[in-house]
Amino acid sequence: MTKSMLRTQVGGIVLLAMSLGACSTPTWTSPPGSERFQVGYKEGCDAGYATAGSPFYDRIDAPPLPEADADYQNGWRWGFYECEKSYNHFQATLHSMFGAGQ
């Protein structure tokens, strides 16, 4: 592999990482649901990215409040697990491409 090909691949990965690690979760990425579900999903997703280690999100240790309505809680949980899983998958892909021993 030539240096220019490697630079192109690395540039593409950096661009992908930047787009995945935006400062806020876009609302169009959430599954359909009520407005409270959407708010919960976005906030849970941000927390999931932060927990998974994204440098673009502040760590959020607090789970949804127990007194929050069921739609919000369901959205928060769904967003948290989906976004945490997504970021972990992205990190595993990067590691498999550029990890130790390659």
N, C-alpha and C positions, 0 to 999 in steps of 0.2 A: 504494500500500500504506500502510495506516495505521500509526501508531507501535505501537498495541497488537498488531496482527498481526505486526509485525516482532519485538516483544518475545516473543511466543508462539513464533515460529519460532526465535529465538535461544535461548530457554529450552529448547526441545526439543532443539536441537543440543547445548547444554551438557550436558543430561541424558544424551544419547546418548554424548557424549565421555567423560563420567564413567563410564558403564557399560562402555564399551570399554576404558577406561584403568585398570581396577581394579588393585590392587597385586599381584595374582597371577593367573596364568592358570588358569581353572577346569578341573578335570579332565574334566568332561563335554563339553568342546569338542574333545577330542582324538579322532582316529580310533581304531578298535579295534586292539588289539595286546597284546603281553605287558606285564607290569609294568615291565620295563626300557625297553620302547619308550615307555610312558606317561610315565615319569620323564624320559626323553630329550626327548620331545615338549614337556613342560611347560618344561623348562629351556631348550630351543632357542627356544620361543615367547617366553619372557621376554627372551631375548637378541635376538630379532628385533624385538620392540617397542622395546627400548632402542636398537638400531642405527638403526631408522627414525626415532627422535627423540621417542618418547613421554616426557613429563616424569614419568611415574609409575614408570619403570623405571631402575635404575642401568645404565650402559653396561657391557656384558660383551664384552670383546674376544677372549676365549679360545674357540676352537672346541672341539668335543668332543675329549677326550683320545684319542690313537691307540690306547692299550691298552684302551679301553672296548670292551665287547662290541658286536657288529653290531646287535642290536636297539636298544640305547641310541643308537648313532650314527645309525641310520636315523631313529629318532624325533626326535632332536635336529635333524637336517637338515630333516626335514619340518616340524617345529614352527617352526624359524627362518624358513624361506622363506614358509610360510603366514602367519605373524603379521606379518612384515615387509611382505609384499604387502598384507595386510589394512589395516595402519596407513597405508601409503602411499596406498592407495585412499581411505581415509577422509579423509586430508589433501587429496587432489586434489578430492574432493567438496566439502569446506569451501571450498577456494580457488575453485572454480567458482561457488559460491553467493555468497561474500562477498569475492572477490578484487578486485584493483585494477581501477578503471574501472567499477565497478558501483555 
